[in-house]
C-alpha cells in the first residue's frame, strides 16, 4: 500500500495508527470513560492552571451582550458558563460536544449553576457543524481540536458558520518553547499523568492517550498555517506556561 493510500485510510489515535472510521469511536470511548472525573482531573493535571488559561481566553474574546457564541468541544461548560453571563438574555450560547456523556455533564453543571434561557446544548461533530452559515460572532474550542480526526475540515466548517467579522479562538496544548521544559513535560505526561488517572479515575490508558494526543497535535506555527489555509485572517497565537498551551486567534473578514 502506498503512503498516499495509507494517509487516506488511517490516522493517529495517540501514537497508534487506526482506520479513520474508527477514531471517532475510540475518542468517544476515552471521554465516556473520563466524563465523571473530568473536572477533578483537569484541576489535578494542570494544578489548577487550566482556570487561568481559560480566564485569559475569556478576557481576549471580546464577547459582549447580545452576541451569539458557540463553545465547541465544550465539555462541562467552563467557557460556556462565563459566556452565558456575558451575552445576557439578549444573546445566545451554544454548548456543543461530540460526546454525549460530556455534554450531559455540562448540561447538569450549568443547570445547577442556574444558567438557563440563553443556552442551548447540541451534540455535534466539529467537522460538519449543523448550524447556518454566517451565524456566530465567536466560536471557541478549548482542548478539543487535537481530538478531531480531520482538523482541516473542522476549521473550514467553523469558518463557514462564523459571521463576517467573527472570531475563532483555539485554546490547546502545544509545544514547549522554553529550553529544557520539554524533558520535564515528557516525564510528567508519560509517567505521572497515567498514574494520576489510575488512582483518581481508575483509567490509566485514557490519560496515556491524552498525553500522546498532545504530542501528535500540530505545533504553534503549523496550526496557524492551517487556520490561514481555512480562510482565517489576522491569525495570531499567544504562548502560555512556556508554550505548553497556546491560544490561537483568527478572524473571518
N, C-alpha and C positions, 0 to 999 in steps of 0.2 A: 504494500500500500504506500503511495507517495505521501510526502509530508503535507502537500496541499490537500489531499483527500482526508488525511488524518485530522487536519485543522478543522475541517468541515463537520466531522462526525464526533469529535471528542473535545473535552475541555477539562480544566483542572478543578478538582474538589479538594482544596488544600494542596498537598503535594501529589495527590493521586490523580491519574487520568481516568475520566469516566465518560461514557457516551453523553452527548449534550442533553438528550431527552431525560437522562436520569438525574442531572444535577439539581433541578428544582426540587425533586422529591427528597434527595439527600439533604439539601439545605433545610427543607421543611422539617425533616426528622430532627435535625440539630435544634431548631428553635422550638419545636414542640417539647423537646426534652428539657430545655433550659428556661422555658417561659415563666414558670412559677418562681424561679430563683433569680430571674433576670436582673431586677433592681439591686438585690443584695450583692450579686456577683459583680455588677458594674462598680459599686462602691468599693468592694474588696480589690478588684483587679486594678482599678485606677487610683486607689487610696483616696477616693472622693474627688479626684481632679476632673473627672468627666463633667462634673457640675460646672466647673469654671470654663471648660471648653464650650459647653452649651450656653452658658451665660454670655460669653463673648459672641457667639453666633447670634443670639437674640439681639445684642447691642448693635451688631453690624447689619442686621436685617433691614432696618429702616421701616419695619412694619408699623402700620398706623390704623387708626379707627376706620372701619368700613372696608378694609382690604379683604380679598379672598385668597386664602393661603392653603397650600397642600403640603402636609408633612408626610413624606414618603418613607416607607420602612420605619414608621413612627413608633413601633414597639409599644411601650407602656405609656407613651404620651408626654414625655418631659417637655419637648418643644411645643407640642400642640396645646398643652395647658397654658403655657405662657402666652402663646399667640391668641388663644381664645379670649383672654383677658384684655389683650391689647386692641384687637379689632372690634370688640364690643358686640352688641346685638345688631348693629348695622352691618357687620361683616360676617364672614363665614370661614371656618377652618375645617378642612377635611383631614382626618387622621386615617392614613392608609397603610396597610401592611399586607404582604403576600401570605403571611402565616396567620391562620385563624386563631390559634392559641394566643399569640402575641396580641392580636387585635382585640380579642375578648378581654384580656388582662388590661389593656389600655382603656377600653370602654368602662370596665368596672372601676378602675382607679379614678378616671376623670369624673364619673358619676358620683363617686364617694367624695370628691372634692367640690361637688356642687356645680360642675361645669355642664351646662345644658343649653339648648336653644339655638346656639350658634356653631354647633359642631356636628359633623356627620362622620360615620365610620364606614370605610369602603375597603373590602378585601380586593386587592388588585396587584397585578404584575407590572413592575415599572417599565418593562419592555413594550407593553401595549396598554397604555392608560385609558380607562373608559370614561374620559372627560372630553368636553367640547374643545375645539381649537380656540386659542386666544382667550383663555378662561381665568387663569390665576395671575395675581400680582406677584406672588412669591411662591417658590417651591423649595423646600428643604429636604435633604436626605442625609441623615446622620448615622454613620456606622452601618450603612446598608448597601452602598454601591458595590463594595467588594464581594458581596454575596450574589450579585446579579450575574447571570450567565453571559448575556450579551450586553456589555456596558455601552457600546456604541449605539445599539438600538434603543436602549433606555434613555440615553442622552437626547437622541432625536425625538423620542416620544415626549420627553419633558419639554423640550424646546417648542414642540407643536402646541402644547397645552398652555404655555405661558402667553400672557398678553404682550403686545409690543411695549417695550419699556420694562417688562418684568424681569425678575432676578432669580437665578438658581444659586443655592448655597449647598455645597457638598462638604460636610464635616466627616473626615475619615482618617483612620490610621494611615500613616505614610512612612517615609524613610528617614531615619535619624540623620541629622546633618552635623551634629557635634562630634568631633573626633573621639573615638573610643566608646561612645554611647551605644553603638550597635552591638558590641560584645556583651555589655551588661544587659541590654534589652533581650538578646537571644537567650541568655541564661534565665532571665525571668520568664520569658514566653514559653520556653520548651521544658522547663523543669518545675518552676514554682506554680505557673498558671494551671497546668493539668492537675497538680497536687491539690490546689485550692478547689478546683472543680470537683475532684473526687470527694474531698472532705465535706464541702458545703452542698453541692448539688448531686453527689453520687454519680458523677458523669465526667470522667477524665477525658474520654475520647472527643466529646463535643468541644471542649475547651482547647484540646490539642488542634482540632480542625480550625477553630477561630484564630489561633496563633499562626497556623500555616496560611490561612486565607489572607492574613495581613501581609505576609511576606510575598504572596503572589499578586497583590494589588499593585497597579501602576504607581511609579514614583510621582513626585510633585509635578515635574515638567511634562511627563508623559500624559498625565491626566489633564493638565492644562491644554495640551495639544489636542486631546480627544474632545474636549469641550469646544474648542475653536472649530474643529472639523464638523461638529454637530451644528454649528451656526452661531455659537455664543461669541459675543464681543466684549471688549474691555475686561478680559479674563485675567484674574489675579489669584494669588494664593498667599496665605499667611501661615507660617510655621508656628506651632505651639509645642512646648515641652521638648525643645531641641529637635523638632521635626517628627517626633513620634506621632503627632497628629497635625494635620493641615486643614485649613478652611479654604476651599476654592470658591470663588465667586465669578459668575458670568452673567451677561445681560442679553436679552433678546431685543435688539434695537430696530 
